[in-house]
Amino acid sequence: MVRRKELRGGYRGVLQTHGRIGQYNPHLHIIAASGGMDKNSQRWEHLEYLPYPMLHKKWQWYLLEMVREGIDTEEVEQLVDSCYRSYPKGFVANVQKGEVPGRYESLARYLAKYVVSPPISMRRIDGYDGETVRYQCRSHKTEQIEEERVDVYPFIGRMI
């Protein structure tokens, strides 16, 4: 419910299995429409403001209830209850506002980079000495470019 109207939103999601430095870090990138279809009038309602705290709680509720219904065990029940207690404000960590490409072809290209690109771009590799690979990545904490040094076999594991 938004502005006392029941709206049906539009979303596209992409599962990404790695983080910025190539480590295993499964997470979702979700692009949401800036509005929704009014269930009663069947008209599109544009939203100038999205109540992010509500989005966090709704995402948590839908995800945990799907898990609870899909895997009906005592362990999952305890995990779901623990998640509600541990994350009382919901699950969304990094909501980024901003414009997305306007045409659907541009949006497809924007999303494709998360699906088809390797975890670490070749142009970010600074060096290899036969044992260690050096490459650059942008830190989530500082937003600064930092150098990462990884032994060759873990690096290969990150790439595949």
Summary of the structure (lengths in Angstrom):
residues: 160
radius of gyration: 19.9
end to end distance: 42.3
largest distance: 65.0
contacts: 340
relative contact order: 0.14
helix: 35%
strand: 31%
